[in-house]
Amino acid sequence: MSIEKEVEKMYREDAEKQKKNQKKKKSGRAATIIVLILIVILALLLAKLLGLFDGSGFGFGGKGKETEDGSGTPDRAVVVSAEEDESSEAEVKKVYDNIKVSGSTYLYKGSEVSLEDIKDTFSMEKMNKEVVALIEDDNATQNTMEDLTNALTEMGREYTIENATGTESETESAAQ
């Protein structure tokens, strides 16, 4: 019977060693995860300090990508100073939303849309009044551009026309 007791004792010792090893592995994993989390946090803080998140939409105080009313993600957001008169405030925030006109096709946010879709999207009831349509002329036909500018003017929406080369050619403003 002493052999059975010795075997049983050895079995218990092995089981205890395995439990200790598993505990060490678990605590080692937890320590590794904590160290990795700290490294990521430090990297994010360093990137923020260096200004790498400005305008990227990470929520660290950079330029946001969403309009005030949550109506979409404009391609450009610019603060423009308005000329002071009796009824205007010192600064008016203008948000630019791109429409690309290529040939006789309207492109909005990467998708081909009709003029009626653009009218619906840019209607004063649905979109913030500070949004200015930034029309990119990419070899557009004259009739297509006229139709678009006339529709925006009728709606009372401001717009700016920009050549595909990136130079601003003209600025139009709707009658207020």
C-alpha positions as CSV (number, residue, x, y, z in Angstrom):
1,M,0.0,0.0,0.0
2,S,2.8,2.4,0.4
3,I,3.4,2.3,-3.3
4,E,-0.2,3.4,-4.0
5,K,0.2,6.3,-1.5
6,E,3.5,7.4,-3.1
7,V,1.9,7.3,-6.6
8,E,-1.1,9.3,-5.3
9,K,1.2,11.8,-3.6
10,M,3.2,12.2,-6.9
11,Y,-0.1,12.7,-8.8
12,R,-1.2,15.4,-6.3
13,E,2.2,17.2,-6.6
14,D,1.9,17.2,-10.4
15,A,-1.6,18.6,-10.3
16,E,-0.5,21.4,-7.9
17,K,2.5,22.2,-10.2
18,Q,0.1,22.4,-13.2
19,K,-2.2,24.7,-11.3
20,K,0.7,27.0,-10.3
21,N,1.9,27.1,-13.9
22,Q,-1.6,28.0,-15.2
23,K,-1.9,30.8,-12.6
24,K,1.5,32.1,-13.7
25,K,0.4,32.0,-17.3
26,K,-2.8,33.9,-16.6
27,S,-1.1,36.6,-14.5
28,G,1.6,36.9,-17.3
29,R,-1.1,37.4,-19.9
30,A,-2.9,40.0,-17.8
31,A,0.4,41.9,-17.3
32,T,1.1,41.7,-21.1
33,I,-2.4,43.0,-21.9
34,I,-2.0,45.9,-19.4
35,V,1.4,46.8,-20.8
36,L,0.0,46.8,-24.4
37,I,-2.9,49.0,-23.4
38,L,-0.5,51.5,-21.7
39,I,1.7,51.5,-24.8
40,V,-1.3,52.3,-27.1
41,I,-2.5,55.1,-24.7
42,L,1.0,56.6,-24.7
43,A,1.2,56.4,-28.5
44,L,-2.2,58.1,-28.9
45,L,-1.2,60.9,-26.4
46,L,2.1,61.4,-28.2
47,A,0.4,61.5,-31.6
48,K,-2.1,64.1,-30.2
49,L,0.8,66.1,-28.8
50,L,2.5,66.1,-32.2
51,G,-0.8,67.1,-33.9
52,L,-1.3,64.0,-36.0
53,F,-5.0,63.9,-35.3
54,D,-5.9,67.4,-36.5
55,G,-8.8,67.0,-38.9
56,S,-8.9,63.2,-38.9
57,G,-12.2,62.9,-37.0
58,F,-10.8,61.0,-34.0
59,G,-12.6,63.4,-31.6
60,F,-9.4,64.9,-30.1
61,G,-10.4,68.5,-30.8
62,G,-9.5,68.4,-34.5
63,K,-11.7,69.6,-37.3
64,G,-14.9,67.6,-37.3
65,K,-16.3,65.8,-40.3
66,E,-20.0,66.2,-39.5
67,T,-22.2,69.3,-39.9
68,E,-23.9,70.8,-36.9
69,D,-27.3,69.3,-37.7
70,G,-25.7,65.8,-38.4
71,S,-26.9,66.0,-42.0
72,G,-23.8,64.5,-43.5
73,T,-20.0,64.5,-43.9
74,P,-19.0,67.5,-46.0
75,D,-15.7,67.3,-47.8
76,R,-14.5,70.7,-46.6
77,A,-15.3,72.8,-43.6
78,V,-14.0,76.4,-43.4
79,V,-14.7,79.3,-41.1
80,V,-15.2,82.4,-43.1
81,S,-15.3,85.9,-41.6
82,A,-18.4,87.9,-42.8
83,E,-18.3,91.6,-43.5
84,E,-19.8,93.3,-40.5
85,D,-23.0,95.3,-41.0
86,E,-25.9,96.2,-38.6
87,S,-27.6,92.8,-38.6
88,S,-24.8,90.2,-39.1
89,E,-22.6,88.6,-36.5
90,A,-18.8,88.9,-36.6
91,E,-18.2,85.3,-37.8
92,V,-20.4,83.0,-39.8
93,K,-19.4,79.3,-40.2
94,K,-19.6,78.1,-43.7
95,V,-19.5,74.4,-44.5
96,Y,-18.7,73.3,-48.1
97,D,-20.3,70.2,-49.5
98,N,-19.0,68.9,-52.8
99,I,-20.9,68.2,-56.0
100,K,-18.8,67.1,-59.0
101,V,-20.2,67.7,-62.4
102,S,-18.5,65.6,-65.1
103,G,-19.8,65.9,-68.6
104,S,-23.6,65.7,-68.0
105,T,-23.4,63.6,-64.8
106,Y,-23.8,64.8,-61.2
107,L,-21.6,63.0,-58.6
108,Y,-22.4,63.5,-54.9
109,K,-20.4,61.7,-52.2
110,G,-19.0,59.3,-54.8
111,S,-22.4,58.3,-56.3
112,E,-24.1,59.3,-59.5
113,V,-27.3,61.3,-58.7
114,S,-29.9,63.2,-60.6
115,L,-30.6,66.9,-60.4
116,E,-33.8,66.1,-58.5
117,D,-31.8,64.2,-55.9
118,I,-29.5,67.1,-55.5
119,K,-32.4,69.5,-55.1
120,D,-33.9,67.2,-52.4
121,T,-30.5,66.8,-50.6
122,F,-29.7,70.6,-50.6
123,S,-33.2,71.8,-49.8
124,M,-33.2,74.5,-47.1
125,E,-35.6,72.4,-45.0
126,K,-33.2,69.3,-45.0
127,M,-29.8,70.9,-44.9
128,N,-28.3,73.5,-42.6
129,K,-28.4,77.1,-44.1
130,E,-24.6,77.5,-43.6
131,V,-23.9,74.7,-46.1
132,V,-22.4,76.0,-49.4
133,A,-22.5,73.8,-52.5
134,L,-18.9,73.5,-53.8
135,I,-19.4,72.6,-57.5
136,E,-16.4,71.0,-59.1
137,D,-16.4,71.5,-62.8
138,D,-14.8,68.4,-64.4
139,N,-15.4,69.1,-68.1
140,A,-19.1,69.6,-67.5
141,T,-21.5,70.5,-70.3
142,Q,-22.8,74.1,-70.2
143,N,-26.4,73.0,-69.9
144,T,-25.7,70.7,-67.0
145,M,-23.9,73.5,-65.1
146,E,-26.6,76.0,-65.9
147,D,-29.3,73.6,-64.7
148,L,-27.5,73.0,-61.4
149,T,-26.7,76.6,-60.7
150,N,-30.2,77.7,-61.6
151,A,-31.7,75.0,-59.2
152,L,-29.4,76.1,-56.4
153,T,-30.2,79.8,-56.9
154,E,-34.0,79.0,-56.9
155,M,-33.6,77.2,-53.6
156,G,-31.7,80.1,-52.1
157,R,-28.6,78.0,-51.6
158,E,-25.1,79.5,-51.9
159,Y,-22.7,77.8,-54.2
160,T,-19.1,78.1,-55.4
161,I,-17.7,76.9,-58.7
162,E,-14.3,75.4,-58.8
163,N,-12.4,74.0,-61.9
164,A,-11.0,70.5,-61.8
165,T,-7.5,71.9,-61.7
166,G,-8.3,73.2,-58.2
167,T,-8.2,76.9,-58.9
168,E,-11.4,78.8,-57.9
169,S,-12.9,80.4,-60.9
170,E,-16.0,82.2,-59.6
171,T,-18.1,82.6,-56.5
172,E,-21.8,82.9,-56.8
173,S,-24.2,83.8,-54.0
174,A,-27.9,83.3,-53.9
175,A,-30.1,86.4,-53.4
176,Q,-30.9,86.7,-49.8
